[in-house]
Amino acid sequence: MPNITINNANIFYETFGDDKPDRAPVLLIHGSTIDGPTDWGDIAPELAKHYKVLVPDCRGHGHSNNPNMTYSFKELADDAAAFIRALGYERAHVIGHSNGGNVALVTLMEHPDVIQTCIPQAANAFVTQYLIEREPVVFDPERVKSEVPEWMNEMIMLHGEVNGQDYWRDLLQMTMKEIISEPNYTPADLAQVTKPVLVIMGAEDTVNAPDRHGQYIAENIPNAEMWIPEKTEHNVHKDRRDEWLAKVLGFMERRGEG
């Protein structure tokens, strides 16, 4: 697995497939508390049949360090934009899941010049009261240790080698604080987007569906497309993999080659 220095962080990443003539690569941004291979291991090789695929571990996750001991969607979006350029590309199809979907959205808003298309999945564009009440409970380290030890052990396994065995506690707290603070894009902000966007959200997603986050994004971005599969929860790309691949590849073919 190669590594590259991005904004003073040592970022590890994997690549899949070969560069395709006249096709921007795909950048896959993983969700919170996991890493690139955990989120995209089954997806990247399939997308690589059609596109060059880039799968980094975000700073502070997996084999990437966290020199500033910070977690913010803006910082991760800055990393994403710099990563695309550092690997020699002008633009990429940026796909993110969950908090990675938030990073994809913030990259779209703050660095539109690196976007070929953007696919935020299970993302939110603003903070709701539901998130403010829910996330401090979900991300509480003591609750995780006592009630969900398998999640704690996964974080130790994924992040402990580079960031320390107790880092999982800091990661939970930093992540929670960011989720209840950012992003905060208004309809007027989203109306300025000119890039092709496909919004994906499971209809039964307990995090995002109650406040209609997917609809908010898609309805306010001009010409955005939306896919909200029924009887599907948070991990649409895993629970409906083949259909997800067809939707994503079809969208990039139709909207992403301009």
Backbone as CSV, one residue per row, in Angstrom:
resi,resn,N_x,N_y,N_z,CA_x,CA_y,CA_z,C_x,C_y,C_z
1,MET,0.852,-1.193,0.000,0.000,0.000,0.000,0.886,1.240,0.000
2,PRO,0.807,2.104,-1.016,1.640,3.312,-1.039,1.145,4.364,-0.056
3,ASN,1.985,5.348,0.170,1.579,6.468,1.011,2.062,7.763,0.389
4,ILE,1.429,8.861,0.787,1.756,10.178,0.263,1.464,11.204,1.350
5,THR,2.274,12.244,1.410,2.046,13.305,2.390,1.060,14.321,1.821
6,ILE,-0.048,14.496,2.519,-1.103,15.435,2.120,-1.389,16.352,3.298
7,ASN,-1.159,17.651,3.118,-1.435,18.625,4.186,-0.838,18.180,5.520
8,ASN,0.402,17.724,5.456,1.206,17.311,6.619,0.788,15.986,7.236
9,ALA,-0.177,15.302,6.652,-0.569,13.977,7.136,-0.017,12.908,6.200
10,ASN,0.340,11.774,6.770,0.838,10.648,5.988,-0.360,9.786,5.595
11,ILE,-0.767,9.862,4.338,-1.984,9.215,3.866,-1.642,7.933,3.111
12,PHE,-2.171,6.840,3.595,-2.024,5.564,2.907,-3.212,5.360,1.985
13,TYR,-2.966,4.701,0.861,-4.049,4.499,-0.101,-3.777,3.277,-0.964
14,GLU,-4.832,2.791,-1.575,-4.760,1.728,-2.559,-5.292,2.247,-3.885
15,THR,-4.815,1.671,-4.965,-5.372,1.967,-6.275,-5.801,0.661,-6.929
16,PHE,-6.815,0.776,-7.765,-7.353,-0.380,-8.482,-7.522,-0.005,-9.944
17,GLY,-7.160,-0.922,-10.826,-7.364,-0.701,-12.246,-6.329,0.220,-12.857
18,ASP,-6.494,0.468,-14.126,-5.582,1.313,-14.892,-6.268,2.619,-15.274
19,ASP,-5.446,3.615,-15.527,-6.000,4.863,-16.046,-6.689,4.601,-17.371
20,LYS,-7.837,5.217,-17.539,-8.603,5.072,-18.769,-8.509,6.372,-19.576
21,PRO,-8.252,6.286,-20.870,-8.152,7.500,-21.681,-9.414,8.361,-21.563
22,ASP,-9.206,9.636,-21.298,-10.301,10.615,-21.251,-11.314,10.329,-20.155
23,ARG,-10.922,9.555,-19.146,-11.826,9.293,-18.016,-11.155,9.686,-16.710
24,ALA,-11.830,10.517,-15.950,-11.331,10.853,-14.617,-11.406,9.620,-13.726
25,PRO,-10.537,9.521,-12.737,-10.600,8.386,-11.807,-11.756,8.548,-10.831
26,VAL,-11.992,7.498,-10.074,-12.991,7.501,-9.006,-12.265,7.564,-7.662
27,LEU,-12.649,8.496,-6.824,-12.138,8.586,-5.458,-13.226,8.120,-4.509
28,LEU,-12.926,7.090,-3.714,-13.880,6.540,-2.755,-13.486,6.976,-1.345
29,ILE,-14.401,7.647,-0.656,-14.138,8.167,0.692,-14.959,7.362,1.701
30,HIS,-14.285,6.732,2.636,-14.941,5.829,3.581,-15.661,6.577,4.691
31,GLY,-16.496,5.849,5.411,-17.256,6.401,6.518,-16.441,6.510,7.791
32,SER,-17.084,7.004,8.840,-16.379,7.259,10.094,-16.016,5.968,10.808
33,THR,-14.905,6.024,11.523,-14.347,4.999,12.416,-13.880,3.743,11.701
34,ILE,-13.935,3.711,10.348,-13.408,2.550,9.627,-12.284,3.019,8.707
35,ASP,-11.975,2.252,7.663,-10.939,2.655,6.721,-11.376,2.305,5.308
36,GLY,-10.530,2.627,4.345,-10.884,2.419,2.957,-11.215,0.981,2.601
37,PRO,-10.337,0.021,2.902,-10.632,-1.366,2.540,-11.885,-1.920,3.206
38,THR,-12.147,-1.523,4.448,-13.334,-2.025,5.149,-14.609,-1.563,4.464
39,ASP,-14.633,-0.318,4.004,-15.841,0.238,3.398,-15.979,-0.168,1.928
40,TRP,-14.859,-0.206,1.212,-14.942,-0.301,-0.241,-14.300,-1.553,-0.836
41,GLY,-13.945,-2.508,0.014,-13.237,-3.687,-0.476,-13.959,-4.471,-1.549
42,ASP,-15.292,-4.530,-1.469,-16.062,-5.267,-2.472,-16.446,-4.411,-3.670
43,ILE,-16.325,-3.108,-3.536,-16.778,-2.184,-4.570,-15.650,-1.773,-5.505
44,ALA,-14.497,-1.452,-4.937,-13.399,-0.895,-5.735,-13.003,-1.783,-6.917
45,PRO,-12.838,-3.106,-6.737,-12.448,-3.924,-7.889,-13.491,-3.939,-9.007
46,GLU,-14.757,-3.800,-8.642,-15.799,-3.784,-9.666,-15.783,-2.467,-10.443
47,LEU,-15.647,-1.346,-9.727,-15.545,-0.063,-10.410,-14.291,0.013,-11.275
48,ALA,-13.236,-0.695,-10.840,-11.956,-0.650,-11.557,-12.013,-1.332,-12.919
49,LYS,-13.081,-2.047,-13.199,-13.254,-2.596,-14.541,-13.567,-1.494,-15.551
50,HIS,-13.951,-0.327,-15.038,-14.375,0.769,-15.903,-13.575,2.060,-15.675
51,TYR,-13.023,2.221,-14.461,-12.325,3.450,-14.083,-11.110,3.115,-13.227
52,LYS,-10.117,3.996,-13.241,-9.078,3.933,-12.218,-9.728,4.318,-10.895
53,VAL,-9.442,3.567,-9.837,-10.104,3.789,-8.551,-9.050,4.056,-7.479
54,LEU,-9.279,5.093,-6.687,-8.384,5.519,-5.612,-9.107,5.349,-4.284
55,VAL,-8.473,4.642,-3.356,-9.112,4.366,-2.061,-8.142,4.724,-0.928
56,PRO,-8.171,5.954,-0.439,-7.305,6.331,0.683,-7.926,5.989,2.035
57,ASP,-7.066,5.856,3.027,-7.504,5.928,4.420,-7.469,7.402,4.808
58,CYS,-8.610,7.956,5.199,-8.621,9.353,5.629,-7.676,9.552,6.807
59,ARG,-7.187,10.762,6.962,-6.275,11.030,8.087,-6.912,10.580,9.404
60,GLY,-6.088,9.936,10.235,-6.580,9.446,11.513,-7.361,8.155,11.429
61,HIS,-7.328,7.491,10.288,-8.043,6.234,10.095,-7.107,5.226,9.431
62,GLY,-7.270,3.975,9.799,-6.477,2.928,9.171,-4.991,3.174,9.345
63,HIS,-4.279,3.216,8.219,-2.827,3.400,8.253,-2.408,4.835,7.987
64,SER,-3.350,5.775,8.070,-3.023,7.199,7.938,-2.986,7.836,9.324
65,ASN,-1.996,8.682,9.542,-1.872,9.275,10.877,-2.720,10.524,11.010
66,ASN,-2.708,11.094,12.202,-3.518,12.274,12.508,-2.646,13.262,13.280
67,PRO,-1.725,13.938,12.569,-0.749,14.774,13.278,-1.356,15.916,14.070
68,ASN,-2.499,16.412,13.638,-3.136,17.531,14.346,-4.150,17.071,15.386
69,MET,-4.395,15.761,15.457,-5.430,15.215,16.339,-6.747,15.974,16.157
70,THR,-7.190,16.021,14.896,-8.408,16.729,14.546,-9.270,15.852,13.659
71,TYR,-10.542,16.213,13.590,-11.462,15.560,12.655,-12.477,16.605,12.236
72,SER,-12.393,17.009,10.967,-13.403,17.925,10.446,-13.652,17.595,8.986
73,PHE,-14.894,17.788,8.564,-15.238,17.506,7.172,-14.483,18.442,6.229
74,LYS,-14.264,19.676,6.641,-13.536,20.605,5.789,-12.087,20.164,5.625
75,GLU,-11.462,19.749,6.718,-10.079,19.291,6.631,-9.973,18.062,5.729
76,LEU,-10.906,17.136,5.875,-10.882,15.934,5.053,-11.191,16.258,3.591
77,ALA,-12.046,17.257,3.359,-12.310,17.700,1.992,-11.071,18.365,1.390
78,ASP,-10.373,19.158,2.193,-9.108,19.739,1.726,-8.129,18.638,1.354
79,ASP,-8.082,17.596,2.179,-7.219,16.451,1.882,-7.622,15.782,0.571
80,ALA,-8.926,15.599,0.383,-9.406,14.924,-0.818,-8.995,15.686,-2.070
81,ALA,-9.188,17.002,-2.055,-8.825,17.822,-3.208,-7.320,17.773,-3.459
82,ALA,-6.538,17.889,-2.389,-5.084,17.849,-2.535,-4.609,16.471,-2.991
83,PHE,-5.272,15.426,-2.516,-4.923,14.058,-2.894,-5.129,13.842,-4.395
84,ILE,-6.252,14.299,-4.912,-6.535,14.157,-6.343,-5.435,14.820,-7.159
85,ARG,-5.077,16.031,-6.782,-4.053,16.764,-7.521,-2.671,16.124,-7.350
86,ALA,-2.365,15.683,-6.134,-1.049,15.110,-5.876,-0.815,13.838,-6.683
87,LEU,-1.869,13.111,-6.977,-1.724,11.908,-7.783,-1.743,12.209,-9.283
88,GLY,-1.799,13.487,-9.624,-1.649,13.882,-11.004,-2.928,14.050,-11.791
89,TYR,-4.063,14.157,-11.119,-5.346,14.288,-11.806,-5.912,15.689,-11.595
90,GLU,-6.648,16.167,-12.584,-7.333,17.446,-12.449,-8.642,17.294,-11.691
91,ARG,-9.361,16.209,-11.970,-10.673,15.991,-11.370,-10.864,14.507,-11.091
92,ALA,-11.880,14.208,-10.290,-12.242,12.821,-10.010,-13.747,12.726,-9.797
93,HIS,-14.281,11.547,-10.021,-15.635,11.225,-9.582,-15.521,10.939,-8.083
94,VAL,-16.083,11.783,-7.272,-15.909,11.675,-5.813,-17.152,11.030,-5.206
95,ILE,-16.942,9.867,-4.605,-18.025,9.099,-3.990,-17.707,8.921,-2.514
96,GLY,-18.639,9.257,-1.649,-18.419,9.091,-0.220,-19.616,8.469,0.452
97,HIS,-19.339,7.700,1.488,-20.395,7.031,2.247,-20.422,7.537,3.682
98,SER,-21.635,7.831,4.185,-21.844,8.234,5.574,-21.054,9.517,5.842
99,ASN,-20.188,9.556,6.861,-19.386,10.758,7.046,-18.501,11.015,5.830
100,GLY,-18.132,9.951,5.126,-17.433,10.133,3.864,-18.318,10.804,2.828
101,GLY,-19.629,10.578,2.929,-20.573,11.301,2.076,-20.578,12.784,2.393
102,ASN,-20.458,13.110,3.680,-20.340,14.513,4.071,-19.061,15.123,3.509
103,VAL,-17.976,14.358,3.573,-16.713,14.846,3.017,-16.840,15.065,1.514
104,ALA,-17.493,14.129,0.822,-17.708,14.293,-0.619,-18.512,15.563,-0.897
105,LEU,-19.561,15.794,-0.094,-20.389,16.984,-0.281,-19.592,18.258,-0.024
106,VAL,-18.804,18.272,1.038,-18.001,19.460,1.346,-16.940,19.671,0.265
107,THR,-16.378,18.603,-0.272,-15.437,18.750,-1.382,-16.125,19.377,-2.588
108,LEU,-17.340,18.929,-2.867,-18.132,19.521,-3.951,-18.343,21.006,-3.731
109,MET,-18.662,21.400,-2.505,-18.990,22.787,-2.212,-17.753,23.682,-2.141
110,GLU,-16.672,23.151,-1.590,-15.488,23.979,-1.333,-14.418,23.848,-2.408
111,HIS,-14.416,22.746,-3.142,-13.394,22.500,-4.166,-14.047,21.984,-5.447
112,PRO,-14.993,22.713,-6.008,-15.718,22.196,-7.172,-14.830,21.927,-8.376
113,ASP,-13.665,22.572,-8.417,-12.786,22.401,-9.574,-12.207,20.996,-9.677
114,VAL,-12.205,20.222,-8.575,-11.668,18.860,-8.655,-12.769,17.823,-8.875
115,ILE,-14.002,18.263,-9.005,-15.142,17.351,-9.105,-15.505,17.086,-10.565
116,GLN,-15.509,15.810,-10.949,-16.090,15.414,-12.228,-17.580,15.130,-12.022
117,THR,-17.872,14.247,-11.098,-19.221,14.078,-10.569,-19.091,13.852,-9.070
118,CYS,-20.200,13.990,-8.359,-20.178,13.773,-6.914,-21.348,12.883,-6.529
119,ILE,-21.053,11.864,-5.731,-22.092,10.944,-5.258,-22.000,10.846,-3.742
120,PRO,-22.732,11.704,-3.017,-22.781,11.583,-1.557,-23.857,10.565,-1.149
121,GLN,-23.448,9.574,-0.389,-24.380,8.550,0.101,-24.490,8.649,1.614
122,ALA,-25.721,8.618,2.124,-25.961,8.682,3.569,-25.301,9.918,4.172
123,ALA,-25.421,11.030,3.456,-24.809,12.283,3.883,-25.878,13.245,4.390
124,ASN,-25.424,14.281,5.080,-26.326,15.357,5.464,-25.659,16.686,5.161
125,ALA,-26.469,17.665,4.742,-25.958,18.987,4.389,-26.132,19.991,5.516
126,PHE,-26.898,19.627,6.545,-27.062,20.511,7.693,-27.300,19.661,8.931
127,VAL,-27.113,20.264,10.097,-27.229,19.552,11.370,-28.636,19.731,11.918
128,THR,-29.265,18.618,12.250,-30.622,18.654,12.793,-30.608,18.355,14.290
129,GLN,-31.706,18.660,14.941,-31.831,18.366,16.361,-31.742,16.874,16.623
130,TYR,-32.257,16.097,15.701,-32.181,14.636,15.828,-30.735,14.172,15.942
131,LEU,-29.846,14.708,15.091,-28.432,14.343,15.158,-27.801,14.831,16.458
132,ILE,-28.161,16.031,16.867,-27.586,16.583,18.100,-27.936,15.718,19.302
133,GLU,-29.132,15.156,19.312,-29.553,14.304,20.425,-29.022,12.876,20.291
134,ARG,-28.933,12.384,19.077,-28.590,10.977,18.849,-27.091,10.688,18.954
135,GLU,-26.280,11.510,18.320,-24.878,11.148,18.120,-24.041,11.103,19.403
136,PRO,-24.231,12.011,20.389,-23.436,11.880,21.616,-23.662,10.554,22.333
137,VAL,-24.856,9.990,22.201,-25.124,8.684,22.808,-24.442,7.580,22.014
138,VAL,-24.611,7.600,20.696,-24.037,6.555,19.838,-22.522,6.520,19.959
139,PHE,-21.873,7.679,20.007,-20.417,7.764,19.967,-19.770,7.858,21.353
140,ASP,-20.524,7.641,22.396,-19.958,7.693,23.742,-19.011,6.507,23.960
141,PRO,-17.727,6.745,24.251,-16.769,5.632,24.380,-17.137,4.618,25.456
142,GLU,-17.670,5.075,26.582,-18.010,4.131,27.652,-19.171,3.244,27.232
143,ARG,-20.145,3.814,26.535,-21.251,2.997,26.031,-20.744,1.975,25.021
144,VAL,-19.873,2.427,24.123,-19.333,1.516,23.111,-18.569,0.382,23.769
145,LYS,-17.746,0.697,24.760,-16.944,-0.325,25.429,-17.819,-1.371,26.110
146,SER,-18.907,-0.935,26.737,-19.744,-1.871,27.497,-20.805,-2.549,26.645
147,GLU,-21.358,-1.828,25.666,-22.485,-2.364,24.913,-22.119,-2.870,23.520
148,VAL,-21.071,-2.307,22.943,-20.698,-2.691,21.575,-19.190,-2.951,21.510
149,PRO,-18.684,-3.898,22.295,-17.230,-4.111,22.334,-16.645,-4.514,20.984
150,GLU,-17.465,-5.134,20.125,-16.937,-5.514,18.813,-16.581,-4.282,17.973
151,TRP,-17.330,-3.200,18.174,-17.000,-1.950,17.477,-15.691,-1.387,18.022
152,MET,-15.535,-1.390,19.331,-14.291,-0.936,19.943,-13.113,-1.752,19.419
153,ASN,-13.263,-3.066,19.390,-12.172,-3.929,18.952,-11.837,-3.700,17.479
154,GLU,-12.855,-3.430,16.673,-12.598,-3.133,15.262,-11.773,-1.863,15.135
155,MET,-12.116,-0.821,15.895,-11.369,0.434,15.824,-9.927,0.250,16.287
156,ILE,-9.737,-0.533,17.344,-8.375,-0.802,17.815,-7.587,-1.521,16.737
157,MET,-8.203,-2.499,16.099,-7.531,-3.269,15.056,-7.185,-2.387,13.862
158,LEU,-8.115,-1.533,13.452,-7.908,-0.740,12.239,-6.949,0.429,12.455
159,HIS,-7.053,1.100,13.614,-6.341,2.363,13.792,-5.210,2.309,14.824
160,GLY,-5.163,1.253,15.608,-4.246,1.224,16.745,-2.784,1.194,16.371
161,GLU,-2.433,0.514,15.281,-1.023,0.375,14.921,-0.368,1.721,14.656
162,VAL,-1.070,2.605,13.963,-0.507,3.905,13.605,-0.821,4.971,14.645
163,ASN,-2.043,4.960,15.179,-2.491,6.069,16.015,-2.593,5.741,17.500
164,GLY,-2.297,4.501,17.886,-2.291,4.140,19.296,-3.508,3.333,19.716
165,GLN,-3.314,2.463,20.699,-4.364,1.542,21.115,-5.566,2.233,21.755
166,ASP,-5.366,3.398,22.337,-6.475,4.123,22.967,-7.041,5.228,22.074
167,TYR,-6.515,5.335,20.877,-6.948,6.396,19.965,-8.430,6.306,19.631
168,TRP,-8.991,5.104,19.683,-10.398,4.931,19.322,-11.303,5.840,20.150
169,ARG,-10.941,6.076,21.403,-11.739,6.973,22.246,-11.717,8.403,21.703
170,ASP,-10.524,8.875,21.370,-10.409,10.225,20.805,-11.158,10.317,19.485
171,LEU,-11.037,9.283,18.651,-11.693,9.305,17.355,-13.204,9.404,17.507
172,LEU,-13.775,8.655,18.431,-15.213,8.736,18.659,-15.632,10.140,19.083
173,GLN,-14.890,10.715,19.995,-15.261,12.032,20.506,-15.090,13.119,19.449
174,MET,-13.982,13.067,18.701,-13.774,14.060,17.648,-14.841,13.936,16.567
175,THR,-15.171,12.708,16.210,-16.168,12.473,15.168,-17.528,12.984,15.610
176,MET,-17.909,12.659,16.840,-19.211,13.093,17.356,-19.323,14.606,17.354
177,LYS,-18.283,15.296,17.817,-18.337,16.760,17.889,-18.504,17.381,16.507
178,GLU,-17.880,16.765,15.495,-18.014,17.305,14.154,-19.403,17.043,13.580
179,ILE,-19.949,15.862,13.832,-21.263,15.512,13.292,-22.345,16.455,13.798
180,ILE,-22.212,16.918,15.035,-23.246,17.803,15.583,-22.920,19.281,15.361
181,SER,-21.905,19.543,14.530,-21.518,20.926,14.235,-21.577,21.267,12.759
182,GLU,-21.196,20.343,11.909,-21.063,20.589,10.473,-21.608,19.389,9.701
183,PRO,-21.886,19.608,8.397,-21.877,20.857,7.635,-23.173,21.631,7.839
184,ASN,-23.225,22.833,7.324,-24.430,23.672,7.452,-24.654,24.459,6.167
185,TYR,-25.041,23.751,5.123,-25.301,24.390,3.834,-26.785,24.697,3.681
186,THR,-27.073,25.922,3.282,-28.449,26.363,3.069,-28.906,25.971,1.667
187,PRO,-30.206,26.027,1.405,-30.675,25.810,0.034,-30.002,26.741,-0.967
188,ALA,-29.772,27.985,-0.562,-29.101,28.930,-1.460,-27.674,28.495,-1.763
189,ASP,-26.990,27.939,-0.769,-25.641,27.428,-0.998,-25.666,26.290,-2.019
190,LEU,-26.558,25.340,-1.797,-26.632,24.172,-2.670,-27.063,24.552,-4.081
191,ALA,-27.835,25.604,-4.200,-28.325,26.045,-5.509,-27.205,26.539,-6.414
192,GLN,-26.034,26.793,-5.845,-24.906,27.270,-6.640,-24.140,26.144,-7.319
193,VAL,-24.440,24.899,-6.978,-23.697,23.762,-7.529,-23.997,23.612,-9.017
194,THR,-22.947,23.389,-9.793,-23.105,23.184,-11.238,-22.623,21.807,-11.684
195,LYS,-22.057,21.037,-10.780,-21.529,19.719,-11.133,-22.638,18.659,-11.068
196,PRO,-22.499,17.567,-11.808,-23.487,16.483,-11.730,-23.430,15.770,-10.374
197,VAL,-24.591,15.578,-9.771,-24.676,14.986,-8.431,-25.737,13.888,-8.422
198,LEU,-25.378,12.760,-7.829,-26.322,11.675,-7.553,-26.348,11.468,-6.051
199,VAL,-27.496,11.662,-5.439,-27.661,11.488,-3.997,-28.241,10.100,-3.738
200,ILE,-27.609,9.357,-2.829,-28.070,8.010,-2.482,-28.341,7.954,-0.980
201,MET,-29.468,7.365,-0.611,-29.806,7.175,0.801,-30.782,6.021,0.917
202,GLY,-30.552,5.126,1.856,-31.505,4.056,2.106,-32.784,4.601,2.717
203,ALA,-33.924,4.102,2.259,-35.210,4.589,2.763,-35.392,4.293,4.246
204,GLU,-34.698,3.263,4.745,-34.808,2.892,6.155,-33.555,3.270,6.953
205,ASP,-32.774,4.195,6.435,-31.558,4.642,7.111,-31.946,5.380,8.396
206,THR,-31.621,4.804,9.538,-32.043,5.389,10.810,-31.312,6.687,11.130
207,VAL,-30.182,6.939,10.472,-29.438,8.170,10.719,-29.974,9.309,9.861
208,ASN,-30.190,9.042,8.583,-30.446,10.117,7.630,-31.887,10.234,7.152
209,ALA,-32.598,9.125,7.098,-33.948,9.165,6.533,-34.943,9.977,7.365
210,PRO,-34.905,9.920,8.708,-35.934,10.642,9.477,-36.024,12.124,9.145
211,ASP,-34.901,12.762,8.868,-34.907,14.191,8.571,-34.818,14.483,7.076
212,ARG,-34.971,13.440,6.241,-34.997,13.592,4.785,-33.742,14.305,4.266
213,HIS,-32.595,13.877,4.768,-31.353,14.528,4.366,-31.074,14.348,2.883
214,GLY,-31.301,13.155,2.370,-31.061,12.921,0.954,-31.925,13.818,0.082
215,GLN,-33.190,13.922,0.439,-34.106,14.772,-0.334,-33.687,16.238,-0.264
216,TYR,-33.257,16.682,0.900,-32.827,18.078,1.052,-31.689,18.401,0.091
217,ILE,-30.718,17.509,0.014,-29.577,17.749,-0.871,-30.022,17.731,-2.328
218,ALA,-30.745,16.677,-2.701,-31.116,16.501,-4.108,-32.086,17.563,-4.595
219,GLU,-32.990,17.982,-3.733,-34.006,18.958,-4.160,-33.452,20.365,-4.296
220,ASN,-32.297,20.628,-3.672,-31.742,21.982,-3.715,-30.554,22.137,-4.650
221,ILE,-29.959,21.034,-5.093,-28.882,21.109,-6.078,-29.488,21.003,-7.468
222,PRO,-29.251,21.961,-8.323,-29.844,21.924,-9.664,-29.480,20.646,-10.429
223,ASN,-30.516,20.025,-10.992,-30.350,18.848,-11.844,-29.755,17.630,-11.129
224,ALA,-29.783,17.643,-9.808,-29.297,16.472,-9.075,-30.249,15.300,-9.270
225,GLU,-29.682,14.102,-9.261,-30.474,12.882,-9.306,-30.488,12.259,-7.919
226,MET,-31.477,11.422,-7.657,-31.636,10.846,-6.326,-32.070,9.394,-6.450
227,TRP,-31.469,8.551,-5.627,-31.870,7.142,-5.552,-32.041,6.790,-4.079
228,ILE,-33.280,6.467,-3.688,-33.577,6.090,-2.308,-34.264,4.729,-2.344
229,PRO,-33.480,3.646,-2.346,-34.084,2.314,-2.431,-34.871,1.955,-1.177
230,GLU,-36.020,1.347,-1.383,-36.874,0.923,-0.273,-36.253,-0.257,0.470
231,LYS,-36.672,-0.424,1.729,-36.240,-1.553,2.564,-34.720,-1.674,2.605
232,THR,-34.055,-0.531,2.664,-32.598,-0.486,2.681,-32.155,0.481,3.763
233,GLU,-31.145,0.101,4.524,-30.681,0.929,5.634,-29.463,1.765,5.223
234,HIS,-28.484,1.862,6.074,-27.402,2.839,5.921,-26.418,2.470,4.807
235,ASN,-26.105,1.186,4.686,-25.018,0.748,3.799,-25.562,0.282,2.448
236,VAL,-26.048,1.217,1.664,-26.674,0.856,0.396,-25.688,0.137,-0.508
237,HIS,-24.440,0.567,-0.518,-23.440,-0.022,-1.414,-23.118,-1.467,-1.057
238,LYS,-23.388,-1.852,0.180,-23.146,-3.238,0.587,-24.427,-4.066,0.524
239,ASP,-25.529,-3.480,0.957,-26.781,-4.229,1.017,-27.399,-4.453,-0.359
240,ARG,-27.090,-3.555,-1.311,-27.628,-3.681,-2.671,-26.495,-3.456,-3.672
241,ARG,-25.434,-4.225,-3.494,-24.196,-3.967,-4.227,-24.378,-3.929,-5.741
242,ASP,-24.984,-4.944,-6.312,-25.090,-5.013,-7.768,-25.938,-3.870,-8.318
243,GLU,-27.040,-3.585,-7.628,-27.887,-2.482,-8.067,-27.170,-1.149,-7.900
244,TRP,-26.425,-1.029,-6.791,-25.633,0.180,-6.542,-24.626,0.399,-7.663
245,LEU,-23.914,-0.645,-8.022,-22.921,-0.529,-9.094,-23.570,-0.097,-10.399
246,ALA,-24.715,-0.679,-10.714,-25.406,-0.320,-11.948,-25.833,1.144,-11.929
247,LYS,-26.380,1.608,-10.801,-26.826,2.993,-10.691,-25.654,3.961,-10.812
248,VAL,-24.575,3.672,-10.088,-23.427,4.570,-10.062,-22.727,4.609,-11.419
249,LEU,-22.480,3.450,-11.998,-21.813,3.411,-13.296,-22.674,4.070,-14.376
250,GLY,-23.978,3.814,-14.327,-24.867,4.438,-15.292,-24.860,5.950,-15.179
251,PHE,-24.870,6.451,-13.945,-24.848,7.898,-13.722,-23.552,8.509,-14.245
252,MET,-22.421,7.895,-13.925,-21.141,8.461,-14.356,-21.014,8.417,-15.874
253,GLU,-21.548,7.377,-16.503,-21.518,7.296,-17.962,-22.352,8.417,-18.584
254,ARG,-23.548,8.656,-18.040,-24.462,9.642,-18.612,-24.055,11.071,-18.320
255,ARG,-23.584,11.305,-17.089,-23.417,12.692,-16.634,-21.951,13.095,-16.445
256,GLY,-21.052,12.120,-16.488,-19.696,12.424,-16.047,-18.635,12.550,-17.099
257,GLU,-18.991,12.466,-18.336,-17.960,12.485,-19.359,-17.883,13.804,-20.109
258,GLY,-18.585,14.820,-19.601,-18.542,16.112,-20.260,-17.273,16.897,-19.960
